[in-house]
């Protein structure tokens, strides 16, 4: 079940994703890399799946 985060908690989650996620690089998701840039879904969604 997705979690709904407060704006403050979402900001903290985004900061953590940017600083520690091995699949995040310059705003893009490396797992979705097919030659084009793809933003990380975790940073776009209001609900986060952890």
Secondary structure, DSSP 4 states (H G I P E B T S, - for coil): -PEE--HHHHHHHHHHHHHH-TTEETTEEGGG-SSS--B-HHHH-SEE--
